[in-house]
């Protein structure tokens, strides 16, 4: 059925031409045999029939112009006293086409024509033997088909407009989905960039410190050098494992291999992080206040990365004799973090740039992470020397 409908729509002019032939041929034959429409007595009959046939054939291509042509032919028919012919059905078909595809003004004009056509015919050729009630009934029966044709056309116009609106809405939603997908991809790439920055900055910093220490005591304390090299090896493996996990997100069509990706770090691993820094030669005081409990994964990861970045900055900028303190406080509705050192602090130009990692990105990344979970971050020099980073991560904004 749909194929037939599509075929008719693609060959609408030929279909309309077929209907025109069906209307014109009987009208021509009638003009040959009826005395009141004989061509010799009424030479206007044949041009009227042909005009109505043209209006029927081209009603889909030029509905408004064909309505004018059919209306003019009907008016001439009334003036020249040419009785009703089969070709007059062209007016009904043209009214339908205008209601479907014409402008709003033309559609209203077609409705006016539909309402006036039957009364004008009754006035021009009244039924003398019929009563007033009979004439009214005839008028109604002649008006209803024309008005019904307009109603059908207007209903089809409304339905087509509705489906066009649905298609436009679907296309708009598709564009919005594509835009949201691009935004999601960009956000994911930014997240991976932050993760890589934290992994590389922290682990490479530990490896550099251990390598320097191993080189310094290589001849005098071989056992200590060996321990430092083992720490470098373990740290390098951990960095590679985390980088595989992060870069695996960018791979398509690959499933994680058992043991290839490590889980996301959480608050419980902060103590291991502190021990790693202590093994690298940094004095760190670690305290936990409140009742530890499971936290949302976003808060867990954010807390770990903040402490990791802060301790990395301490090793880079606080000086060789600096010590650091890490404090976790469990509140009823959030988690508090405090990381501070007693060293010389970050260079002023880096603090002004918003970061302390040599590229101006450390504190920026922290603020982005905290903002993603709805928390607050405060970072700056301590009054008595050193640097302090404090953060509050609310629990309700991360659920």
C-alpha positions as CSV (number, residue, x, y, z in Angstrom):
1,X,0.0,0.0,0.0
2,X,2.8,2.4,0.9
3,X,4.5,1.7,-2.5
4,X,1.3,2.4,-4.3
5,X,0.9,5.7,-2.4
6,X,4.5,6.7,-3.2
7,X,4.0,5.8,-6.9
8,X,0.8,7.9,-7.1
9,X,2.6,10.9,-5.4
10,X,5.5,10.7,-7.8
11,X,3.2,10.5,-10.8
12,X,0.5,12.8,-9.5
13,X,0.2,14.8,-12.7
14,X,-0.4,11.7,-14.8
15,X,-3.0,10.5,-12.3
16,X,-4.8,13.9,-12.4
17,X,-4.6,13.7,-16.2
18,X,-6.3,10.4,-16.2
19,X,-9.2,11.8,-14.1
20,X,-9.4,14.8,-16.4
21,X,-9.9,12.4,-19.4
22,X,-12.7,10.6,-17.5
23,X,-14.4,13.9,-16.9
24,X,-13.8,15.5,-20.3
25,X,-14.8,12.7,-22.6
26,X,-18.4,12.3,-21.2
27,X,-18.8,16.1,-21.2
28,X,-17.8,16.2,-24.9
29,X,-20.1,13.4,-25.8
30,X,-22.9,15.0,-23.9
31,X,-22.3,18.3,-25.7
32,X,-22.7,16.4,-29.0
33,X,-26.1,15.0,-28.2
34,X,-27.8,17.4,-25.9
35,X,-29.6,20.3,-27.7
36,X,-29.0,22.7,-24.8
37,X,-25.2,22.2,-25.1
38,X,-24.8,21.8,-28.8
39,X,-21.5,23.3,-29.9
40,X,-23.2,25.1,-32.9
41,X,-25.6,26.9,-30.6
42,X,-23.2,27.3,-27.7
43,X,-19.6,27.5,-29.0
44,X,-18.3,28.3,-25.5
45,X,-19.1,24.8,-24.3
46,X,-16.0,23.0,-25.7
47,X,-13.5,25.7,-24.3
48,X,-15.2,25.4,-20.9
49,X,-14.8,21.6,-20.9
50,X,-11.2,21.9,-21.9
51,X,-10.5,24.6,-19.3
52,X,-12.0,22.3,-16.6
53,X,-9.9,19.4,-17.9
54,X,-6.7,21.5,-17.6
55,X,-7.7,22.6,-14.1
56,X,-8.1,18.9,-13.1
57,X,-4.8,17.9,-14.7
58,X,-2.7,20.7,-13.1
59,X,-4.5,21.0,-9.8
60,X,-1.6,19.4,-7.8
61,X,1.2,21.5,-9.5
62,X,-0.6,24.8,-9.4
63,X,-3.6,24.5,-7.1
64,X,-4.2,28.3,-6.6
65,X,-4.1,29.1,-10.3
66,X,-6.2,26.1,-11.2
67,X,-8.8,27.2,-8.6
68,X,-9.0,30.6,-10.4
69,X,-9.3,28.8,-13.7
70,X,-12.1,26.5,-12.5
71,X,-13.9,29.3,-10.7
72,X,-13.7,31.5,-13.9
73,X,-15.0,28.6,-16.0
74,X,-17.9,28.0,-13.6
75,X,-18.8,31.7,-13.6
76,X,-18.7,31.8,-17.4
77,X,-20.9,28.7,-17.4
78,X,-23.5,30.5,-15.3
79,X,-23.4,33.6,-17.4
80,X,-23.6,31.7,-20.7
81,X,-26.4,29.4,-19.3
82,X,-24.5,26.2,-20.0
83,X,-26.1,23.4,-17.9
84,X,-24.2,21.2,-15.5
85,X,-21.6,18.8,-17.1
86,X,-19.5,16.0,-15.7
87,X,-16.4,18.2,-16.1
88,X,-17.8,20.4,-13.4
89,X,-16.4,17.9,-10.9
90,X,-13.1,19.7,-11.6
91,X,-14.2,22.4,-9.1
92,X,-14.6,19.9,-6.3
93,X,-11.2,18.3,-7.0
94,X,-9.5,21.7,-7.3
95,X,-11.0,22.8,-4.0
96,X,-9.5,19.7,-2.3
97,X,-6.1,20.4,-3.8
98,X,-6.1,24.0,-2.7
99,X,-7.1,23.0,0.8
100,X,-4.2,20.5,0.9
101,X,-1.3,22.5,-0.7
102,X,-2.4,26.1,-1.2
103,X,-1.7,29.0,1.0
104,X,-4.0,29.8,4.0
105,X,-5.6,32.6,2.1
106,X,-6.2,30.5,-0.9
107,X,-7.7,27.7,1.2
108,X,-10.2,30.1,2.8
109,X,-11.1,31.4,-0.7
110,X,-11.7,27.8,-1.8
111,X,-14.0,27.3,1.2
112,X,-16.0,30.4,0.1
113,X,-16.3,29.0,-3.4
114,X,-17.5,25.7,-2.0
115,X,-20.2,27.5,0.0
116,X,-21.3,29.8,-2.8
117,X,-21.3,27.4,-5.8
118,X,-24.5,25.4,-5.0
119,X,-26.6,28.5,-4.1
120,X,-25.5,30.2,-7.3
121,X,-26.5,27.1,-9.3
122,X,-29.9,27.0,-7.6
123,X,-30.5,30.7,-8.4
124,X,-29.4,30.2,-12.0
125,X,-31.4,27.0,-12.6
126,X,-34.1,26.8,-10.0
127,X,-36.4,23.7,-9.6
128,X,-39.7,25.2,-10.5
129,X,-41.7,22.1,-9.6
130,X,-40.0,21.6,-6.3
131,X,-41.2,23.1,-3.0
132,X,-39.2,25.4,-0.8
133,X,-38.2,22.4,1.4
134,X,-37.2,20.4,-1.6
135,X,-35.0,23.3,-2.9
136,X,-33.3,23.5,0.5
137,X,-32.6,19.7,0.5
138,X,-31.2,20.0,-3.0
139,X,-29.1,22.9,-2.0
140,X,-27.7,21.0,1.0
141,X,-26.9,17.9,-1.1
142,X,-25.1,20.0,-3.6
143,X,-23.1,22.0,-1.0
144,X,-22.1,19.1,1.2
145,X,-19.7,17.4,-1.3
146,X,-17.8,20.6,-2.0
147,X,-17.5,21.5,1.7
148,X,-16.6,17.9,2.5
149,X,-13.8,18.0,-0.1
150,X,-12.4,21.1,1.5
151,X,-12.6,19.5,5.0
152,X,-10.7,16.5,3.8
153,X,-8.0,18.6,2.2
154,X,-7.6,20.8,5.2
155,X,-7.4,17.6,7.4
156,X,-4.7,16.3,5.2
157,X,-2.8,19.6,5.4
158,X,-3.0,19.5,9.2
159,X,-1.8,15.9,9.3
160,X,1.1,16.6,6.9
161,X,2.1,19.7,9.0
162,X,2.0,17.5,12.1
163,X,4.2,14.8,10.6
164,X,6.6,17.5,9.3
165,X,6.8,18.9,12.8
166,X,7.6,15.5,14.2
167,X,10.3,14.9,11.6
168,X,11.8,18.3,12.3
169,X,11.7,17.6,16.0
170,X,13.3,14.2,15.5
171,X,16.0,15.8,13.4
172,X,16.6,18.4,16.1
173,X,16.8,15.8,18.8
174,X,19.3,13.8,16.7
175,X,21.4,16.9,16.3
176,X,21.2,17.5,20.1
177,X,22.2,13.9,20.8
178,X,25.2,14.3,18.5
179,X,26.1,17.6,20.3
180,X,25.7,16.0,23.7
181,X,27.8,13.0,22.5
182,X,30.6,15.4,21.4
183,X,30.4,17.2,24.7
184,X,30.6,13.9,26.6
185,X,33.6,12.9,24.5
186,X,35.3,16.2,25.2
187,X,34.6,15.8,29.0
188,X,35.9,12.2,29.0
189,X,39.1,13.3,27.2
190,X,39.5,16.1,29.8
191,X,39.0,13.6,32.6
192,X,41.6,11.3,31.1
193,X,44.0,14.2,30.7
194,X,43.6,15.0,34.4
195,X,44.1,11.4,35.4
196,X,47.3,11.1,33.2
197,X,48.6,14.3,34.7
198,X,48.1,13.0,38.2
199,X,49.6,9.6,37.5
200,X,52.6,10.9,35.6
201,X,53.4,13.8,37.9
202,X,53.2,11.8,41.1
203,X,54.9,8.6,40.0
204,X,57.7,10.2,37.9
205,X,58.4,12.6,40.8
206,X,58.8,9.6,43.2
207,X,61.0,7.8,40.6
208,X,63.2,10.9,40.2
209,X,63.7,11.4,43.9
210,X,64.5,7.7,44.4
211,X,66.9,7.7,41.5
212,X,68.8,10.8,42.8
213,X,69.0,9.2,46.2
214,X,70.3,5.9,44.8
215,X,72.9,7.6,42.7
216,X,74.1,9.6,45.8
217,X,74.5,6.5,48.0
218,X,75.5,4.0,45.3
219,X,79.1,3.6,46.5
220,X,78.6,4.1,50.3
221,X,75.3,2.3,50.9
222,X,74.6,-0.4,48.3
223,X,71.7,-1.9,50.2
224,X,70.0,1.5,50.4
225,X,70.5,2.0,46.7
226,X,69.1,-1.4,46.0
227,X,66.0,-0.5,48.0
228,X,65.6,2.8,46.1
229,X,65.8,0.9,42.8
230,X,63.2,-1.5,44.0
231,X,60.9,1.5,44.8
232,X,61.6,2.9,41.4
233,X,60.6,-0.4,39.8
234,X,57.4,-0.8,41.8
235,X,56.4,2.8,41.2
236,X,57.1,2.5,37.4
237,X,54.9,-0.7,37.3
238,X,52.1,1.1,39.2
239,X,52.3,4.1,36.8
240,X,52.2,1.8,33.7
241,X,49.2,-0.1,35.1
242,X,47.2,3.1,35.8
243,X,48.2,4.5,32.3
244,X,46.9,1.2,30.7
245,X,43.6,1.6,32.5
246,X,43.2,5.2,31.4
247,X,44.3,4.7,27.8
248,X,42.1,1.6,27.6
249,X,39.1,3.9,27.7
250,X,40.2,5.3,24.3
251,X,40.3,1.9,22.7
252,X,37.4,0.6,20.7
253,X,36.3,-3.0,20.4
254,X,38.7,-4.2,23.0
255,X,37.8,-5.9,26.3
256,X,39.9,-5.4,29.4
257,X,42.3,-8.3,30.0
258,X,42.3,-9.7,33.5
259,X,45.0,-7.9,35.5
260,X,45.6,-5.3,32.8
261,X,43.6,-2.5,34.4
262,X,43.7,-1.5,38.0
263,X,40.7,-0.2,39.9
264,X,40.1,3.4,40.5
265,X,42.0,4.7,43.6
266,X,39.9,5.5,46.7
267,X,40.3,7.1,50.1
268,X,41.5,3.8,51.6
269,X,44.6,4.0,49.4
270,X,45.6,7.4,50.6
271,X,47.5,5.7,53.4
272,X,49.5,3.7,50.9
273,X,50.2,6.9,49.0
274,X,51.5,8.5,52.2
275,X,53.7,5.5,52.8
276,X,55.1,5.7,49.3
277,X,56.0,9.3,49.9
278,X,57.6,8.4,53.2
279,X,59.7,5.8,51.4
280,X,60.8,8.5,48.9
281,X,62.2,10.5,51.9
282,X,59.4,12.9,52.6
283,X,58.2,13.2,56.2
284,X,54.4,13.0,56.2
285,X,52.1,13.1,59.2
286,X,48.8,11.4,58.4
287,X,45.6,11.7,60.5
288,X,42.0,10.5,60.1
289,X,39.3,12.1,62.1
290,X,35.7,11.0,62.4
291,X,34.2,7.6,61.5
292,X,35.5,6.3,58.1
293,X,32.7,4.9,55.9
294,X,32.1,4.1,52.2
295,X,31.8,7.2,50.1
296,X,30.6,7.8,46.5
297,X,33.2,6.8,43.9
298,X,33.5,10.3,42.6
299,X,34.3,11.7,46.1
300,X,36.8,8.8,46.7
301,X,38.7,9.4,43.5
302,X,38.7,13.2,43.9
303,X,40.0,13.0,47.4
304,X,42.8,10.6,46.4
305,X,43.9,12.8,43.4
306,X,43.9,16.0,45.5
307,X,46.2,14.4,48.1
308,X,48.4,12.9,45.4
309,X,48.8,16.2,43.6
310,X,49.4,18.1,46.8
311,X,52.1,15.7,48.0
312,X,53.7,15.8,44.5
313,X,53.9,19.6,44.7
314,X,55.4,19.4,48.2
315,X,58.3,17.2,46.9
316,X,58.8,19.6,43.9
317,X,58.6,23.0,45.6
318,X,58.7,22.7,49.4
319,X,62.5,22.0,49.6
320,X,64.6,19.1,50.8
321,X,64.0,19.4,54.5
322,X,60.2,20.1,54.4
323,X,57.6,18.0,56.1
324,X,54.0,17.6,55.2
325,X,50.7,16.8,57.0
326,X,47.6,15.1,55.6
327,X,44.4,15.2,57.5
328,X,41.1,13.6,56.5
329,X,37.9,14.6,58.4
330,X,34.7,12.6,58.0
331,X,31.7,14.9,58.6
332,X,28.0,13.9,58.6
333,X,27.5,15.4,55.1
334,X,30.9,15.5,53.6
335,X,34.6,14.8,53.6
336,X,37.3,17.4,54.6
337,X,40.8,17.3,53.3
338,X,43.8,19.3,54.6
339,X,47.3,19.0,53.1
340,X,50.0,21.4,54.2
341,X,53.8,21.7,54.4
342,X,56.3,23.7,56.3
343,X,58.7,24.3,53.4
344,X,59.3,27.3,51.3
345,X,56.1,27.0,49.3
346,X,55.4,27.3,45.6
347,X,57.0,30.2,43.5
348,X,54.7,33.2,43.5
349,X,54.4,33.2,39.7
350,X,53.1,29.7,39.7
351,X,50.6,30.4,42.4
352,X,49.3,33.4,40.5
353,X,49.0,31.1,37.4
354,X,46.7,28.8,39.3
355,X,49.0,25.9,39.6
356,X,52.1,24.6,41.2
357,X,53.4,21.9,38.9
358,X,55.5,24.0,36.6
359,X,52.8,24.3,34.0
360,X,50.1,26.1,35.9
361,X,47.8,23.1,35.8
362,X,48.0,21.5,39.2
363,X,45.6,23.7,41.2
364,X,43.4,24.1,38.1
365,X,43.0,20.4,37.8
366,X,42.2,20.2,41.6
367,X,39.5,22.9,41.3
368,X,37.9,21.1,38.3
369,X,37.8,17.9,40.2
370,X,36.3,19.5,43.3
371,X,33.8,21.4,41.2
372,X,32.6,18.2,39.5
373,X,31.5,16.9,42.9
374,X,30.1,20.2,44.1
375,X,32.8,20.9,46.6
376,X,35.0,23.8,47.5
377,X,38.8,24.2,47.4
378,X,41.1,26.7,49.1
379,X,44.8,26.9,48.3
380,X,47.5,29.3,49.2
381,X,50.6,30.1,51.3
382,X,50.6,29.6,55.1
383,X,51.2,32.7,57.3
384,X,54.2,31.0,59.0
385,X,55.6,29.5,55.8
386,X,54.8,26.6,53.6
387,X,51.7,25.9,51.5
388,X,48.2,24.7,52.4
389,X,45.5,23.0,50.4
390,X,42.1,22.4,52.0
391,X,39.0,21.0,50.3
392,X,35.4,20.1,51.4
393,X,33.7,17.4,49.3
394,X,29.9,17.2,50.0
395,X,28.2,13.8,49.8
396,X,24.8,14.8,48.7
397,X,26.0,16.6,45.5
398,X,27.8,13.4,44.3
399,X,25.0,11.0,44.7
